């Protein structure tokens, strides 16, 4: 079984623990790898849909890991008991849904020491939510797969606040570490903003003028991130 580069990075960000939960487990590949690589002693694979959960169960049985991986039909963290796991992985879903899952499952986060998150959208909002909810961001990485950029976040309990909006927009860890993929992403985003600005400058509507002002601010922020 070979993981996608995105899921490989999610697994790599996980830390050794006795028990982990894989939320939105889909095919169960991350759950399986957490066991195979001895990252987690046991895993609870959870999904809101029966179809993906059944496929995960089939894959788990094929790998002879039913004694270590338990499948649960669950809307987010609903079926996870407080103190049941030390690590939670949530990957491959939009930022707003991820925030809703974490917020609705606050009681289930008791004794959780590590979150590994891979939001598909609204990443700055995920960072803000983590800080407002008593989590500090300990690691971030960015990878590129099939032409798309993905961010993986690791968070642990603690107090943290970023002083600059730029750090919420792009991630303080990414700005600090300056990995090549992140630098590439910034340059590509800059070109996109420049193209949008040129198009809006040719339009003579109030809406275009307002949007142009917004994009120019984003472009300025992008260039600050590259410095």
C-alpha angles and dihedrals in degrees: 000000000000122000124218114253089253094053090042089060091048091055091045090055093055119099130220112275142153095243135011136181123220106204116202088013095179106180094002095241095131091049090051094049093049087060098038092053092045092240093128129027092211134004133204108210110203134184135163092223125068094213098063090039091055090050090049090051090052092051092047091051091048089055091047092237102126090115091060104031122058121191120217131182102226142152099233112305094341096115095040115103121221111265093014096117138021097208135041126196120196116174140161102026136103121276096243092053091047091052091049091051092050094045095047091046100048092126091054090057092071109129092004107143101181136036120192110193132180107183117189095205144009091035095164089056091051089054092050092048092052092053093046090050099052102267129125121208108237102173140012131179135177127213134180121223127172091346095309129108121226131189124209119197130197118197136180134188112281147094119280137150129181115228096206127057085220090069092056092045097051106011126260092237093052092047089050099044097041097201116192095248091053091051089050090050092053093051092049091048090050091055091049092052091047091052092049091049092053091050094048092048088063093054120084104203132112091239091053092050091051092047091047090056090051094049093047089056090050090049091051090050091049092052091048088054090054094054 
